């Protein structure tokens, strides 16, 4: 039987309900890992110029500095769910955080191009190894009424990580900027020592799970009713995990059944489309892209655009309580399509000789990019992840999260590698019109295929 330490019990001494405080502790700890992942994505944009100046690589190879990270992320997302099922959610997250420290240390101490690329690949592997694991962990521990907002918060921290990387990479020497994720991973390792393992994982290993679940459900005033409610929840979890351990082929067979294949294919489409909407092309190359558009202080515009994404996700964490998932996705994606299309039109006006004031056009473009990133934060970058965590039973979450997140990073890789070729082929305005077409396609898909599920399993929705 797993014992709950006195240090863990002390976390309940607060005016809030202990169960809420403890769930928030886990969410904040895992979100440090999401912040690190975002930091890695944003790191390339402000640091590329410094690295080229120091002759680490030529400008034409700069896309590979971003792409080696994505290649590592693909392997990390494949490894993460399998490791979580093997050693547990908490240990898998700690494992990723520890090796993330090593990867960022290699990156910061690099003296050659191969060390830079190796460091980027290692940070990609271990920063992203923890992402599907953290989502599984939070979704298995959270109460249903908080689950959507808790899962949504991961994208807020990922966006904060991108903004932080833009800021530190602009203000500090690139080697010093590598120190921030090392500190964050160290803090996460410390905080995980106060968290209990997921009761779902314990059940899959045929270990007692009541104490773990009770720790995440304890109220200030202990009552028989609370104990009975926890016992009922535990029985429901036992039913959901009863088929766990049946093997990959059996899990795949179950996933391909009628009640599971439809939500999986819906998510395949969402995870394939959303990296192509322009959000990652802008994120990885924000400063360089904004300089090409002559948008004044490109660094400042990049930082604020990343923060706008965070504000959008923060708003959706509140809206999700009232409006659910579908309405938010539909409205925000439609607004993304409109704004990125307008960006393309105004880029045409800016690049052409139409006699329109250049400063006015620059300000219009800046405002439209801010609105675009805000709505990306509201829906594009976060709600597919929320649905992925909510729609499937625990025995399918590993194969679902591993395959979908891996697909996403393959698509991100394609988006990163094709950004400059598209600009060379159709120009800056053509790039944004291409993004508009993808966003419009995604809007239509959501309208036709994505139902409202209110945080429940997809098969349970009538």
N, C-alpha and C positions, 0 to 999 in steps of 0.2 A: 504494500500500500504506500502510495506517495504521500509524504508528510508536507504540510504547509508550514514554512518557516515563520518565526516570530517577526522577521523583517517584512515578510509579505503581509502578515496580519496587520502590521502597523500602517500599511497603506490604506486601510479602511477607516482610519481615524480622521474623519473629515465631515463637513456638513453635508456633503453629497452622499448619496447611497453608495456603499462600498462597491456594489456590483458595477455601477456606472464608472466610478473612479478607476477600477481595475481594468475594465474594458478600454477606457480612454488611455490608460497607461500602455497597454499593448498596442493600441492604434498609433499612439505617438512614437513608440519605439520602432515599430515596423515602418512608420513614415520617414524615419531618419534614413532607412535604407532606400526608400523611394526618392528621397531628396538627393542621395548620392547618385542614384541612377540618372536623375535629371541633370545633376551637376556634370556628369560625364558627357551627356549629350550637348550641353551648352558650352563645355570647355573648349571645343575646337574653334568656335567662332572668334573669340577675342584673342586667342593664343596663336592662331595660324601665322599672322603677320610677324610675330616675334620669332617663331620657329624658322620661317623662311629667311628672315633677316640674319639669323645665326647659322644659315646654310645647313640646316638639318635635312631639308629636302627642297626641291624646286616647286614653284607655284603650281605647275600642272599636276603634281602628285598630291596636292593638298586634300583632294577628295578622299584619298586613301587613309588620311589621318582620321577622318570621320568613319570611313567604311571598316577599318580594322576593329573599331569599337563595336560596330553593328555585327560583324562576324563573330566576335566574342559573345555578344548578347544572344545570338542564335544558339550557340552551344550551351550557354548558361541556362537559358529557358528550357532546353531539353533535359539538362541534368537536374535542375531544381526540384521538380515534382517527384522524380524517382528517389532522390536523396531524402526528401521530406517523408516519403512513405517508408523509407528504410530506417532513418534515425530519429524522426520526429520533426515537427515544425520548428520548435525553438532551437534545437541543435543545428538544423539546416540553415536557419537564419544566422546563427552565430558563426557557423563555418564560413558562410559567404562574407560576413562582415570582417572576419579575421584575414581572409585571403585578399579582400578588397584593400586592406591596409598595405599588404605586400605589393599588390599591383600598382597602387598610387605611389608607393615609395620608389619602385623601379622607374615609373614614369618621371617622377621628380628628379631622380638622379641620373637620367639618361645622358649619355655622351655620344650617341650615334643614332642614325635613323632607325636601325633595326631594334634598338632598345626602346625607342619611342613607340614603334608599332607593337612591339611585344607588350609593353606596359599598357597600351590602349586595349589590346586584345584581352589581357588578364583582367583589367578593371571591367571590361565588358562582360566577361564570363561571370565573375563573382558578384558584381553589382546587380546583374540581371538574374543570376541564380536565385537570389532571394525574392525577386518580384512575384513570381507565381506562388511561391511558398508563403510569402507574407499575405497575399490575397486569400489563400486557402485558410491560413491561420485566423485572420480577422473574421472571415465569413463563418467559420466554425464556432467561434467564441461569441460573436455579437448576437444580441437580442434582435429579433426580426424588425422591430420598429426603428432601431438605430442602424441596421445593417447597410442600407443604401447610402446614408450620409457618411458612415465610417469608411466604407469602401471608396466613396467619392473623394474623401480627404486625401487618399494616396496620390491622386492626380494634382491636388493643390500643392502638396509637398514636392512632387516632381517638377511642377512649374516653378516653385520657389527655388529649387535646385538649379534650374536653367538660368533664372534671373541672377542668382548668386554667382554662378560661373561667369556670366557676362560681366558682372560687377568686379569680381576679384581678378578676372583675367585682364580687365581694362586697367584696374588700379595697381595691381601687384605684378611683379615679375612672374612669368609662367611657372617657374619652379616653386616659388612660394605659394602660388595658387593651388598646387597639388596637396598642400598641408591640410586644407579645410576638410576634404572628405576623409582623411585619415583620422582627424579628431572626431568627426561625426560617427564613423564606424566604431571607434573606441567607446564613445558614449553609448551607442546602441548595445554593444557587448555588455557593458555594465548594467544597463536597464533590463536586459533580458534575464538577468539573475533574479529579478523580482517577479517575473511572470510565471504563471503555470503553463504546462504543456496543454495542447488542445485536447479536450475530452474525446473528440472524434478520433484523433490518432490513437489515443489509449484504447478505445474500443476496438479499433482495427487490429491492435496487437493483443487483444483479449486480456487487457489489464484493467484494474478498477479505475473508473472514471468519475465516480460521484464526487469525490473531494475536489477534483479539478473543476468540474462544472459548478459545484456549489461555491467555489471561490469566486467565480465570475458571476454568480447570481445572488450572493449574500446581501441581505438588507440590514439596515441599522437595528431594526427590531426583529429578532428571530421569531418565527411563528411556524406552527405546524403546517399552515397553508402554503407557506413559501417552500418548505421541505417537500411537500407533496407535489407542488408545481415543478420543482426541480427534478423530482423522480419521474414525473410524466414526461418532461423534456428528455430525460436520459433514455427512457423507453423508446421514444420516437427516434432518437439518434441510434439506438441499438437496431431498430428496424431498418433505418436508412443504411447502416453500415454492415448489415447482415451478409451481404453478398461481396463484401470487400475481400480481396486476396484470392479471387477466383482466376487471376491470371490476365495477361494482356489480351489474349485472343477472346476470352469471354467478355472482358470489358468492352472491347471493340465491337463484339457482336451485339451487346446490349445497347451501345451507343448508336448502332445502325438500325435499331428498331424504330418503328413508326413514331413513338412518342418522344424519342430523343433525337432522331436524325433531323427533323425539321428545325428545332431550335439551334442545333449545331450548325446546320447549313446557313441559317440566318446570320449567326455569329461569324462564320467563315467569310461571308460577304462583307459584313461590317468591318472585320479586322483586316480584310484585304483592301477595302476602299479608303478607310480613314487616313492611313499614312500617305495616300496619294493626293489628299486634299490641299497640299501645300504647306501644312503646318510644320513638317519636318524639314522640308527644303528651306523654309524661312528660318527655322530654329538652328539648324546646323551652320548655315551660311548667312545669318542675319546681318552681321556688320558689313560683310563684303557686298551683299545684295543691296543693302540700303545705301552704301557708298555709290554703287552703280546708278542708283536712282537719284543721287544728289539730294538726299533727305537731311541735309544739315549735319548735326552731330549724330552719326550713325550709331555710335556706342550707346548714347542716351536713348535713342529710339528703340534699340534692341532691348535694353533693360526694361523700359516701360512696357513694351509689347509683351515681354515674358510675364511681367507683373499683371497685365490685363488678363492674361490667361488664368492666372491664379485667382483674380477677383471673380472671373466668370465661373470657375469651378466652385468657389466659396458660395456664390449665389445659388448655384444648382443644388448644393448640399441642403439649402433651406427650402428651395422650391420643390424638391423631390418629395417632401412630406405632404404637400398639398396637391401637386399636379402629377405625381408618379413619374414614370420614365418616358413613355411614348410621346406625350405632348411636348415635353422639354426637348427631346431629340428632334422632333419634327420642326418646331418653330426655330430652334437654334441653327439647325442645318440649313434651313431655307434662308435664314439671315446670312449665314456664311457664304452660301452660293451667291446671294445678291451683292454682298460687300466685295468679295474677291473678283466678281465680274466687273464691278465699278472700278476697282483698282486697275484692272486690265485696260479699261476705257480711258482712264485718266493718265495712265502711263503712255498710251498712244498720243494723247494730247500734249503731254510733257515732252515727249521725244520728237514730236512733229513741230513744224514752224507755223503755229496757228495764231500767234500774237497774243496768247493768254499769259497773264502774269505768272512767271515761274515760281515765285514765292508762294502765291495763292495755291497753285497746283501742288506744290510740295506739302503744304499744310493739309490740303484735302487728302492726299495720299497717306500722310501720317495718321490722320483721324480714321480713315477707312481701314488701315492696317491694325490700328488699336481695336476697332470694332470687330474686325475679323478674328483677332486673337482672343478677345473677350468671349465671343461666341464659340470659338474652338474650346475654350475652357468650360463653357456651360454644358456642352454636349459631346462634341466630336472626340475629344481625347480621353474621356472618362467613362461615359455611360456604357459603352460596349464592355468595359472591364467589369462594371457593376452587374450587368446582365450575365456575363460569363460566370461570376461567382454565385449568382442566385438561382440560375435555371436548372442546375444539375445536382444529383445526389452525390454524397461523398465518394462513392466508389468510382464515379466517372470524372470527378474534378481533376484528377491528376492527368489523365489522357486528354481531357478537353483543354485545360489551361496550357499544358505543354505544347499541344499542336497549334492552338490559336495564337499564342504569344510567339511561337517560332515562325508561323506564317506572317505575323505582323512584322517581325524583324527582317525577314526576307523582303517584304514589301518596302520597309524603310530603307534597306540596302539599295533596292532598285530606285527608290525616290532620290536618294542621295547621289547615286551614280549618274542618274539621267538629268539632274537639274541643269548642269552646265551645257550638256549637249542640246537640250531643248532650247536654252537661251541662244546658243549658236545657230540653231535651225530656224527658230521663229521669233527670236528677240525676247526682251523682257516682257512686253505686252502679251505676246503669244503664250509665255509661261503662265501668266495669271489667268488668261482665258482658258487654257487647258485645265488649270485648277478649278475654275468655275464649272466646267463641264463635268468633272468628277464629282464635285459637291452637289450639282443638280441631280446626277444619277443616284447619289446616296440619298438625297431627299425623297426621291420617288420610291426608292427601295423601302425606306422606313415607312412611308405612307401606306404601302401595299402589304408589307410582310411583318413588320414588328408590332406585336400586341402589347397591351399594358398588363404587367404581371404583378405589380405591387409587392415586390420582394419575395414572391413565392416561386416554387418550382414551376417550370414551364408546363409539364404535363398536368399539373393541378389546375391550370387556367382553362376555364370552359369557353 
